Amino acid sequence: MPSTAEFWTRPWVKWAGVGLVVVLLIVGPLILPEFANQTIARIGVFAVAVLGLNVVMGYTGQVSLGQIFFVGVGAYVTAYGVNQDWNIVLVFALACIVPAVFGLLVALAAARLGGLAIAMVTIALPLVGLPLAKRLSDFTGGSQGTSARFSSAPEWTGLYDDQWQLYIVILIGAITFLLTRNLVRGKYGRAFAIVKGNEAVAASMGVSPYRYKVLAFTIASLIGGVSGFLYMVVIQYTSPETLHFGHSIELLASMVIGGAGSIIGSLLGGAWYVLLPQITNLIDPNITAMLQGAILLVVLFILPGGLVSLPRLWRRRRRDAGTGRGPAGGAMQADAAGSVTGSSTVDDALGSPSTPSPPPPTTQS
């Protein structure tokens, strides 16, 4: 009898799982109520935004606190293009390209910086973007914001608006996630990991940290523009409030909660971003912020690797229970292994053998 782990790794099981997910994505919008479709669509919008943040922070190790700026730019470009009656394909292309150009310009100037310096540069993006959105009223609608209704379901589809919008989010979001997955699992992903691990080692291996930092930041900005376009598909309205710095912090927290450096973690982060405020509002609308902070701390203490690490933790607990090892025994064994590894590392660094030398002989008087 094959073990459970071997069963789930079989190719036909993986393809069957993929087929089941595809069927659910196709059938789900047709049978779910309107509120559920709208909620899932919003989760998809912000999952894409978290995915862009994951590229620059989770996979490359840069600090970015301005991802919401690129989401807002994508939303404003979409609204302006729709109101000018431009072709929707051109609008989508511009909603991706314009934030990517902004991201490239920022990255060229800031990628040579490190630590707090680059964090300060990215913090400035939403802080500057918000007043600019209010002043450039001819393009942004000023403080009142602007709307763009272009995602109503065509009559030939026979769909409701919420179903049509969810299908758009699923299609564009799935393509974005698939392309990003291929990116981070290929040679660029390996280069990102080397740069994240140690920039000096990366440079010694011929991997330019500056080049790949700029590339990661530009890709993250482009993905932010995709999220901005989808934001207008679902919400159909944007204002300077979209660029508020607090939203960037919420995106960052969602990325950490979902799981940094994880594609599935980005999906979980998008769900966290949308569902947590709804849950805390149901509990008590007057203490929403306090409840969100408390839940955030609890989750981080229990799952430092994010929600994506929950199955791995569950499998480890089951394995420990099956072998009769308790938490204390596992911890003692881990400590012992760490002690042995640490002593070996010190010995190797000093150039001495790992086995101790025999004690000197004692002389009898």
Residue pairs with C-beta under 8 A, 6 or more apart in sequence:
7 13
25 170
25 174
28 40
29 37
29 159
29 162
29 163
29 166
29 167
29 170
30 163
32 40
34 160
34 162
37 162
37 163
37 165
37 166
38 162
38 165
38 166
38 234
39 274
39 275
39 278
40 166
40 169
41 162
41 165
41 166
41 169
41 233
41 234
42 234
42 235
42 274
43 267
43 270
43 271
43 273
43 274
43 275
44 166
44 169
44 170
44 173
44 230
44 270
45 169
45 173
45 227
45 230
45 231
45 233
45 234
45 235
45 270
46 227
46 251
46 254
46 269
46 270
46 273
46 274
47 173
47 177
47 266
47 267
47 269
47 270
47 271
48 172
48 173
48 176
48 177
48 223
48 226
48 227
48 230
48 266
48 270
49 67
49 68
49 71
49 223
49 224
49 227
49 251
49 270
50 251
50 254
50 255
50 258
50 266
50 269
50 270
50 273
51 176
51 177
51 180
51 223
51 263
51 266
52 67
52 70
52 219
52 220
52 221
52 222
52 223
52 224
52 226
52 227
53 64
53 67
53 220
53 251
53 252
53 255
54 255
54 260
54 261
54 262
54 263
54 265
54 266
54 269
55 180
55 183
55 184
55 192
55 216
55 219
55 220
55 223
56 62
56 64
56 67
56 216
56 217
56 219
56 220
57 63
57 64
57 252
57 255
57 260
58 255
58 259
58 260
58 261
58 262
58 265
59 184
59 189
59 192
59 193
59 196
59 216
59 261
60 192
60 195
60 196
60 212
60 213
60 216
61 195
61 196
61 197
62 111
62 118
62 213
62 216
62 217
63 115
63 116
63 118
63 119
63 122
64 118
64 119
64 122
64 217
64 220
65 119
65 122
65 123
65 245
65 248
65 249
65 252
66 121
66 122
66 123
66 124
66 125
66 126
66 248
67 220
67 224
67 248
67 251
67 252
68 126
68 224
68 242
68 243
68 244
68 245
68 247
68 248
68 251
69 102
69 125
69 126
69 129
69 224
69 243
69 248
70 99
70 102
70 103
70 220
70 221
70 224
70 225
70 227
70 228
71 99
71 224
71 225
71 227
71 228
71 231
71 242
71 247
72 126
72 129
72 133
72 228
72 238
72 242
72 243
73 98
73 99
73 102
73 129
73 224
73 225
73 228
74 95
74 96
74 98
74 99
74 224
74 225
74 226
74 227
74 228
74 229
74 231
75 95
75 228
75 229
75 231
75 232
75 238
75 242
76 133
76 139
76 140
76 146
76 228
76 238
77 91
77 94
77 95
77 98
77 99
77 225
77 228
78 91
78 92
78 95
78 148
78 228
78 229
78 231
78 232
79 141
79 146
79 147
79 148
79 232
79 238
80 139
80 140
80 146
81 90
81 91
81 94
81 95
82 88
82 91
82 148
82 150
82 232
83 146
83 148
88 150
91 229
92 229
95 225
95 226
95 228
95 229
96 222
96 225
96 226
96 229
97 222
97 225
98 225
99 221
99 222
99 224
99 225
99 228
100 218
100 219
100 221
100 222
100 225
102 221
103 217
103 218
103 220
103 221
103 222
103 224
104 214
104 217
104 218
104 221
106 121
106 122
106 125
106 217
106 221
107 213
107 214
107 217
107 218
107 221
108 214
109 121
110 117
110 118
110 121
110 122
110 217
111 118
111 210
111 213
111 214
111 217
112 210
113 121
123 245
126 243
126 244
126 245
126 247
126 248
127 245
129 243
130 240
130 243
130 244
130 245
131 240
133 140
133 239
133 240
133 243
134 140
134 142
134 143
134 240
135 142
136 142
137 143
140 146
140 240
141 239
143 239
143 240
144 239
145 237
145 238
145 239
145 240
145 241
146 237
146 238
146 239
147 236
147 237
147 238
148 232
148 236
148 237
149 236
150 232
150 233
150 236
151 161
151 164
151 165
151 168
151 232
151 233
151 234
151 236
152 161
152 164
153 159
153 160
153 161
153 163
153 164
153 165
154 164
157 164
159 167
165 233
165 234
168 230
168 233
169 230
169 233
169 234
172 226
172 229
172 230
173 230
176 223
176 226
177 263
177 266
177 267
180 219
180 223
180 263
181 263
183 189
183 219
184 192
184 263
188 212
188 215
191 202
191 207
191 212
192 212
192 216
194 201
194 202
194 205
194 207
195 202
195 207
195 209
195 212
195 213
199 209
202 208
202 209
202 212
203 209
231 238
231 242
232 238
250 273
251 269
251 273
253 272
253 296
254 269
254 270
254 272
254 273
255 265
255 266
255 269
256 269
256 300
256 306
257 268
257 269
257 272
257 296
257 299
257 300
257 306
257 307
258 264
258 265
258 266
258 267
258 268
258 269
258 270
258 271
258 272
258 306
258 307
258 308
259 265
259 266
259 268
259 269
259 305
259 306
259 307
259 308
259 309
260 306
262 306
262 308
264 308
265 306
265 307
265 308
268 306
268 307
268 308
269 306
272 307
276 292
276 295
277 288
277 292
280 287
280 288
280 291
280 292
280 295
281 288
283 291
284 291
299 307
303 309
303 310
303 313
305 312
320 326
320 327
320 330
325 333
343 354
344 354
347 353
347 354
348 354
